[in-house]
């Protein structure tokens, strides 16, 4: 199920700077969440396992089943929306996991994703949005008038933006120290740029859901791109400092304005 992965020299250098003890493993399957029995095989490679458990009252009654399982005592590694490379602090040392789908990913971009994971580990941020929001996840669910899957998607996007605010300065600095990784980061940003300015119009026309637009905009934060309203309000020092509090307030104000706009057009 798991095999140790060799790293390119520049990626290994990033690991040495940010997460020197991290295990890096290829996974012989694609996954959103690794089955608990298979995840426990990580214990054969790691020094120890420390499954995360969170209070059930953090979750609304209609929370997605994957989130309920994650909060429970089940050893849960990987969650929907994690992407091709994910990482976990539930092992000692922490583990970076490369999904099987990575076989179709260009090597330069995959190396950036690995380097990004090491930088994220170096921030000491939680591995998922649930411990970031904590009990405020119920507040987010209350102020977002959408279904549980879309609330999950928005929470994951907000977490991604909050993490991106902490990491992009490091990526920018790679222009001199790790130019190959810098170019992959810059190229990924350029690929996002085209759709950013049209997001509000796409949402208004029903071509893109608000949750999808939030996910797209938040993924651009780590690239330092110019975001349209209302997403530009997430690229702020206040969001970095206040985290979940700010994210919930942003969601509440945003949906209030969307509702006002809808009322005016009726």
C-alpha positions as CSV (number, residue, x, y, z in Angstrom):
1,X,0.0,0.0,0.0
2,X,2.8,2.4,0.9
3,X,6.3,2.9,-0.6
4,X,8.9,5.4,0.4
5,X,9.4,8.0,-2.3
6,X,12.7,9.4,-3.5
7,X,12.8,13.2,-3.8
8,X,14.5,15.5,-6.3
9,X,17.4,17.5,-4.8
10,X,15.5,20.8,-4.6
11,X,12.4,19.2,-3.1
12,X,14.6,17.4,-0.5
13,X,16.1,20.8,0.3
14,X,12.7,22.2,1.0
15,X,11.9,19.3,3.2
16,X,15.1,19.8,5.1
17,X,14.1,23.5,5.7
18,X,10.5,23.0,6.7
19,X,9.7,19.4,7.7
20,X,12.9,17.5,8.0
21,X,11.4,14.5,9.7
22,X,8.5,14.0,7.4
23,X,7.9,10.6,5.8
24,X,7.1,10.8,2.0
25,X,5.1,7.8,0.7
26,X,3.6,6.8,-2.6
27,X,0.2,5.2,-2.1
28,X,-0.7,2.3,-4.4
29,X,-4.3,3.5,-4.9
30,X,-6.2,6.7,-5.4
31,X,-8.3,7.8,-2.5
32,X,-10.3,10.5,-0.8
33,X,-10.0,8.8,2.6
34,X,-7.8,5.8,3.1
35,X,-9.7,2.8,4.6
36,X,-8.9,2.7,8.4
37,X,-7.4,-0.8,8.2
38,X,-5.0,0.3,5.4
39,X,-4.2,3.6,7.1
40,X,-3.1,1.7,10.2
41,X,-0.4,0.1,8.0
42,X,1.3,3.5,8.3
43,X,2.3,2.3,11.8
44,X,4.7,0.0,10.1
45,X,6.6,2.9,8.7
46,X,6.0,5.7,11.2
47,X,7.2,5.7,14.8
48,X,3.7,6.1,16.1
49,X,0.1,6.9,15.4
50,X,-2.1,9.5,17.1
51,X,-5.6,9.4,15.6
52,X,-7.3,12.8,15.7
53,X,-10.6,13.0,17.5
54,X,-12.9,16.0,17.7
55,X,-16.1,16.8,19.6
56,X,-19.2,15.7,17.8
57,X,-21.0,18.9,18.8
58,X,-18.7,20.8,16.5
59,X,-20.7,19.3,13.6
60,X,-24.3,20.2,12.4
61,X,-26.7,17.3,12.3
62,X,-26.5,17.0,8.5
63,X,-22.7,17.1,8.2
64,X,-21.3,14.9,5.5
65,X,-20.5,11.3,6.6
66,X,-16.8,11.7,5.8
67,X,-16.6,14.6,8.2
68,X,-18.4,12.7,10.9
69,X,-15.9,9.9,10.5
70,X,-13.0,12.3,10.6
71,X,-14.2,13.7,13.9
72,X,-14.7,10.3,15.4
73,X,-12.1,8.0,16.9
74,X,-11.6,6.2,13.6
75,X,-8.1,6.7,12.2
76,X,-8.9,8.9,9.2
77,X,-6.2,9.8,6.7
78,X,-7.2,12.0,3.7
79,X,-10.4,13.8,3.1
80,X,-12.5,14.9,0.1
81,X,-10.8,17.9,-1.6
82,X,-7.3,17.2,-0.4
83,X,-5.8,17.0,-3.9
84,X,-3.1,14.8,-5.4
85,X,-0.7,15.3,-2.4
86,X,-1.9,15.3,1.1
87,X,-0.3,15.2,4.6
88,X,-1.2,14.1,8.0
89,X,0.0,15.0,11.5
90,X,-1.6,11.9,13.0
91,X,1.6,10.0,12.5
92,X,4.9,10.6,14.2
93,X,6.8,11.9,12.3
94,X,4.2,13.6,10.0
95,X,3.5,11.9,6.7
96,X,3.2,13.3,3.2
97,X,1.2,11.0,0.9
98,X,1.2,10.9,-2.9
99,X,-1.9,9.5,-4.5
100,X,-1.8,7.1,-7.4
101,X,-3.4,9.8,-9.6
102,X,0.0,11.6,-9.4
103,X,1.2,9.2,-12.2
104,X,-0.5,11.5,-14.7
105,X,0.8,14.8,-13.1
106,X,3.7,16.7,-14.8
107,X,6.8,16.1,-12.8
108,X,7.6,19.7,-12.2
109,X,4.1,20.4,-10.8
110,X,4.1,17.3,-8.7
111,X,7.5,18.3,-7.2
112,X,5.9,21.7,-6.4
113,X,3.0,19.9,-4.7
114,X,5.4,17.9,-2.6
115,X,7.4,21.0,-1.7
116,X,4.2,22.8,-0.8
117,X,3.2,20.1,1.6
118,X,6.5,20.5,3.4
119,X,6.0,24.2,3.7
120,X,2.5,23.7,5.0
121,X,3.7,21.3,7.6
122,X,6.3,23.8,8.6
123,X,3.5,26.3,9.5
124,X,2.2,24.2,12.3
125,X,-1.3,24.7,10.8
126,X,-3.9,21.9,11.5
127,X,-4.2,19.3,8.8
128,X,-7.8,20.0,8.1
129,X,-10.4,22.8,8.3
130,X,-12.3,21.1,11.1
131,X,-9.8,21.9,13.9
132,X,-9.4,25.4,12.4
133,X,-13.1,26.1,12.7
134,X,-13.8,24.0,15.7
135,X,-17.2,24.8,17.2
136,X,-17.5,27.7,14.7
137,X,-18.1,25.1,11.9
138,X,-21.7,25.0,13.2
139,X,-21.8,28.8,12.9
140,X,-20.5,28.6,9.3
141,X,-23.2,26.1,8.5
142,X,-25.8,28.4,10.0
143,X,-24.8,31.5,8.0
144,X,-24.3,29.7,4.7
145,X,-27.8,28.9,3.2
146,X,-26.6,26.0,1.2
147,X,-26.5,22.2,1.5
148,X,-24.0,20.3,3.8
149,X,-21.7,19.4,0.9
150,X,-21.4,23.0,-0.2
151,X,-20.7,24.2,3.3
152,X,-17.9,21.6,3.5
153,X,-16.6,22.9,0.2
154,X,-16.6,26.5,1.4
155,X,-14.9,25.6,4.7
156,X,-12.2,23.6,2.9
157,X,-11.7,26.6,0.5
158,X,-11.4,29.1,3.4
159,X,-8.9,26.8,5.1
160,X,-6.9,26.7,1.8
161,X,-6.9,30.5,1.6
162,X,-5.9,30.9,5.2
163,X,-3.0,28.4,4.7
164,X,-2.0,30.1,1.4
165,X,-1.6,33.5,3.2
166,X,1.0,31.8,5.3
167,X,2.9,30.0,2.6
168,X,3.1,32.3,-0.5
169,X,6.0,34.4,0.8
170,X,8.1,31.2,0.9
171,X,7.1,30.3,-2.6
172,X,8.0,33.8,-3.8
173,X,11.5,33.5,-2.3
174,X,12.2,30.3,-4.3
175,X,12.9,32.4,-7.4
176,X,16.5,32.5,-6.4
177,X,16.9,29.4,-4.2
178,X,14.7,26.9,-6.1
179,X,13.9,28.3,-9.5
180,X,12.4,25.1,-10.9
181,X,9.9,25.0,-8.1
182,X,9.3,28.7,-8.3
183,X,8.5,28.4,-12.0
184,X,6.0,25.6,-11.3
185,X,4.3,27.7,-8.7
186,X,4.2,30.7,-11.0
187,X,2.8,28.6,-13.9
188,X,0.1,27.2,-11.7
189,X,-0.9,30.8,-10.8
190,X,-1.0,31.9,-14.4
191,X,-3.4,29.1,-15.2
192,X,-5.8,30.3,-12.6
193,X,-5.6,34.0,-13.6
194,X,-7.9,33.9,-16.6
195,X,-11.1,32.9,-14.8
196,X,-10.7,34.9,-11.7
197,X,-12.2,38.2,-13.0
198,X,-15.2,36.4,-14.4
199,X,-16.2,34.5,-11.3
200,X,-18.8,36.9,-9.9
201,X,-20.5,37.0,-13.3
202,X,-20.4,33.2,-13.7
203,X,-22.0,32.9,-10.2
204,X,-24.7,35.5,-11.1
205,X,-25.6,33.7,-14.3
206,X,-25.7,30.3,-12.6
207,X,-22.7,29.0,-14.6
208,X,-20.7,28.3,-11.5
209,X,-22.0,27.6,-8.0
210,X,-20.9,29.9,-5.2
211,X,-19.0,27.1,-3.5
212,X,-17.1,26.3,-6.7
213,X,-16.2,29.9,-7.2
214,X,-15.0,30.2,-3.5
215,X,-12.9,27.1,-4.0
216,X,-11.4,28.6,-7.2
217,X,-10.7,32.0,-5.7
218,X,-9.2,30.6,-2.5
219,X,-6.8,28.4,-4.4
220,X,-5.4,31.6,-6.0
221,X,-4.5,33.2,-2.7
222,X,-1.3,31.2,-2.4
223,X,-0.3,32.7,-5.7
224,X,-0.9,36.3,-4.6
225,X,-3.3,37.0,-7.5
226,X,-5.8,39.8,-7.6
227,X,-9.2,38.5,-6.5
228,X,-12.6,40.0,-7.4
229,X,-15.2,40.9,-4.8
230,X,-16.3,39.4,-2.5
231,X,-13.3,37.1,-2.4
232,X,-10.7,39.9,-2.3
233,X,-11.7,40.4,1.4
234,X,-10.1,37.0,2.1
235,X,-6.6,38.2,1.0
236,X,-6.0,40.2,4.2
237,X,-3.9,40.2,7.3
238,X,-7.1,40.1,9.3
239,X,-8.1,36.7,7.9
240,X,-4.6,35.4,8.7
241,X,-4.8,36.7,12.3
242,X,-8.4,35.8,13.1
243,X,-8.9,32.7,11.0
244,X,-12.2,31.0,11.6
245,X,-13.8,34.1,13.2
246,X,-13.0,36.2,10.1
247,X,-14.1,33.4,7.8
248,X,-17.5,33.0,9.4
249,X,-18.0,36.8,9.4
250,X,-17.0,37.0,5.7
251,X,-19.5,34.2,4.8
252,X,-22.3,35.8,6.8
253,X,-21.8,39.3,5.2
254,X,-21.3,37.8,1.7
255,X,-24.6,35.9,1.8
256,X,-26.4,38.9,3.3
257,X,-25.3,41.0,0.3
258,X,-26.1,38.2,-2.2
259,X,-29.6,38.0,-0.7
260,X,-30.0,41.8,-0.9
261,X,-29.0,41.8,-4.5
262,X,-31.4,39.0,-5.2
263,X,-34.3,40.9,-3.6
264,X,-33.5,44.0,-5.6
265,X,-33.8,42.1,-8.9
266,X,-37.1,40.4,-8.0
